Amino acid sequence: MAFEFVKSRAVRVWTRRILRPSTKWGRITFWQGITCLLLWIADAVPGTKLGGWAVFSSLVFAFFALVLLCRWGYRPLLWRLRNRLIVTYLFIGVMPILLLLLMGGLAGFLFAGQFATYVATSDLHSELLHLQAANDALAAQLFPMEKAGKLNEQLTGELTRASDERFPGRTVTVLRNGRSFVLSTGGELLKTPPAPVPTFIKEDFTGYVVDQDSLHMRTIKLDGEGSRQVAMVSDLPITANLLVPTAARLGIVRLYPPASRAHRRPENAVVSGQLPPRSHWFDIKLEFFTLLDVMDWKNGEKREDGYIDVATRPSMLFATLFAALGASALILRDILFAIAIFFAVIELVALYIGIRLSRSMTASVAGLYRATEYVNSGDLTHRITLRGRDQMAALGLSFNSMTGSLAKLIEEQKEKQRLENELSIAYEVQELLFPGPVTDLATLEVHGVCIPARTVSGDYYDFIPLGSDRMVLAVGDISGKGISAALLMATVHAFVRAYSLEPEMALMPASLAYGAHEDPRMYYRGDGSAESQVAPAMLMTTLNYQLYRSTPAAKYATLFLGCYDTKARVLTYCNAGHLPPIIVRASGEVFPLGVNGTVVGLFEGVAYDESTLVMQTGDIFVAYSDGVTEPENEFGEFGEDRLIALIKEHHNKPLPRITEIVAGAVADWIGTAEQPDDVTIVLARCTGPSA
């Protein structure tokens, strides 16, 4: 009962899969089968003629059903590795041999056809050359007699009879101004009126011609000019007797004139020979044809629709090809058969060995498959039992090593994820260190942007307002990249902010840097009154003092510090090894600012100078890092000239738009390559009426 229940359930499942296919291809096959069945039923009704459509529909249904069957059987059949290896070997080892055999058979067929037609055309051309030689020899005897006035029909007939060697059907025509006549190959004078030489024949001619739907070999020898011209014409109709020697070697030779081929009239073909019976089972019939160039004697046009058709067998071609060997050709044939059998045995042995080797590999692969199931379930402690010392054992050892490495990698990935989370937090914190929009100054608008090459940046810029009439501008580049550069950037940011907002903090370190007997230099407000604010040079000296003592020896920074006085429109600055900022005047003048000292944090006891610049309405201050000018592509570096050109071109646009244009141009210059360095751009524009 249980067996019958299972059997009936399986029948129901297969019936549902056939009558209600789930795939699109299955539905198309099902409805195509229904259409095919209806067409055959309709064709069975008397008076209907749907047999052709029914056959076509059946072929389409068979194609769809075959594809569907292959799709159903593909996965169950090729799921096992052993079956895949066998199929792979069949494709790699057997299929190329089958293709080579097919190619060899096709090449052999083409060679046999070409060889058969070559023999036929060569024999025919040989007859044509003999006809030409006989005609030239006869002309060499008659033309001197014509010039001497001794030529007549009787003498011509005797000479023609003497040249009758192999052309029983030949006619010889002598055309001259006085009298023309036609002779048979035996020298008898024929009553056939001589046909004149066509006007398109201007010189000696030898070839195949079609005359009145019949093929002829014709050769013409001319002598003299005008009214004294003499022509010797030898004509030989191409008949079955002419093709007998060729047919004896090949089988059946058919020669079709152009007219008969055009009108499908095989009764005009010249046929000679017959095909012998097979000498062995693969001595099949081979039939091939080749075109024959023929001249139409009516108009002199070249006709290419005449052809020679040859029906032969491989045994006849073999005998013709190796005719010079005689009985030794049979020995050569037997050697070739023996080689073919030897190769077939080798192929069968190789196939057997391949199947056995595939079975030996499946056991190791099955163990590897079971191990992957353990790994898939999350058990990385499972190990494969190794047997042997072959590559499959090495694969098992590699799998065991891989699972151990995978366990370590998971732990490392967790640690990496933790570091990435910390980097993300560091990025958010660093973003807070960069200044926001500054709008308090009456005669200066500023804007900056920093695009890090990695998660965090080593570039630095800051805008520090000192009341409503002064501002400190800072732009720097920390040595190195990544976390270490970002930490040093935060240190520089803290020092600059602290010393700018509380300048008294910088007096003691600066005094130590300058010397105990030197007074720290002050800078002054625009109205001439002294204030207790540290000058940029003093602040730079203090910053170098602090960084030299608080950072590793290899760490340093390039830094530009400037203090802008709104009322006086004066920028007092100190540049410690940073790329010189550029001033783009409203008039179009462009010049760089100077450098007042070396980098900060690398050398002890360095003193810095400062410079001043009076800015005018419309002037733009441009500070940047090397990430702007040094990116390269196949055209070279981006360069300072390209940066200046962009600033001048978009001089009147808002500063955020200018920084966006410059950053976009740098990104386009880099292209798909990785950004090599942090990109920092700081712009400041002098605004308001001139003082």
Number of C-alpha atoms within 10 A of each C-alpha: 6 7 8 9 10 11 12 12 12 12 12 12 11 13 12 12 13 14 12 12 16 11 11 9 14 20 15 15 23 19 13 19 19 13 16 21 15 13 20 18 12 16 17 13 10 7 8 9 13 15 14 12 14 20 14 12 20 19 13 16 21 15 13 19 19 13 15 16 12 12 12 11 11 11 10 10 13 14 10 13 17 21 17 14 19 19 15 13 17 16 13 11 15 17 13 12 15 12 11 12 13 12 12 13 12 12 12 14 16 14 13 20 24 16 16 32 24 15 19 25 18 13 16 17 15 12 18 20 16 14 22 23 13 20 22 19 12 20 22 14 13 22 21 13 15 14 13 9 9 11 15 14 17 12 14 23 20 13 17 23 16 13 17 16 12 13 18 13 16 20 22 27 24 22 20 17 11 8 10 17 19 24 23 20 24 21 22 17 18 14 9 10 10 17 13 13 15 11 8 11 12 9 9 13 14 16 16 24 27 22 15 10 15 18 26 22 23 22 25 22 21 20 18 11 8 8 9 13 13 23 22 23 27 26 23 22 19 17 17 17 15 20 22 17 14 22 23 15 17 27 21 22 29 21 26 27 28 26 21 17 16 11 8 11 12 14 9 16 23 20 22 21 20 14 16 14 10 13 12 8 6 10 14 14 15 16 17 17 18 18 17 18 16 23 21 19 18 12 10 15 12 12 17 13 17 21 21 20 20 28 21 26 25 21 18 20 20 14 17 16 14 15 13 10 12 11 11 11 16 14 12 13 11 11 12 12 12 12 11 12 12 11 12 13 12 12 15 12 11 15 17 11 11 17 17 13 14 17 15 13 15 17 14 18 17 13 14 19 12 13 21 18 12 14 16 10 8 10 14 18 11 16 18 18 13 15 11 8 8 8 10 19 16 14 16 21 15 13 17 21 12 14 19 15 13 14 14 11 14 11 12 12 12 11 12 13 12 12 12 13 12 12 16 14 13 17 19 13 13 17 14 10 16 16 14 12 11 14 12 14 20 14 23 25 18 19 21 23 19 22 17 20 17 16 16 25 28 28 31 27 26 21 22 17 19 16 9 13 19 24 22 22 22 24 25 27 28 23 18 18 19 16 17 16 21 23 17 23 24 17 16 21 18 13 18 24 17 14 20 23 15 14 18 13 16 25 21 13 19 28 18 16 20 19 12 11 8 11 11 20 15 14 18 14 15 15 8 8 8 11 11 12 22 25 25 27 28 29 26 30 28 31 21 30 23 20 23 20 13 13 14 11 12 10 18 22 27 22 26 26 25 23 24 25 24 21 16 16 22 18 22 20 26 29 30 27 19 26 22 18 21 20 23 21 20 17 9 11 10 14 13 14 19 18 20 19 21 19 21 27 25 20 15 15 17 18 18 22 17 20 16 14 13 12 24 20 17 21 22 27 20 21 25 27 25 19 22 22 18 16 21 17 12 7 7 10 15 19 15 15 10 15 19 18 11 16 21 18 11 14 20 12 10 12 21 14 12 21 21 13 15 20 19 12 17 23 17 11 18 18 12 8 12 11 18 15 21 21 25 26 24 24 22 19 25 22 19 12 9 11 8
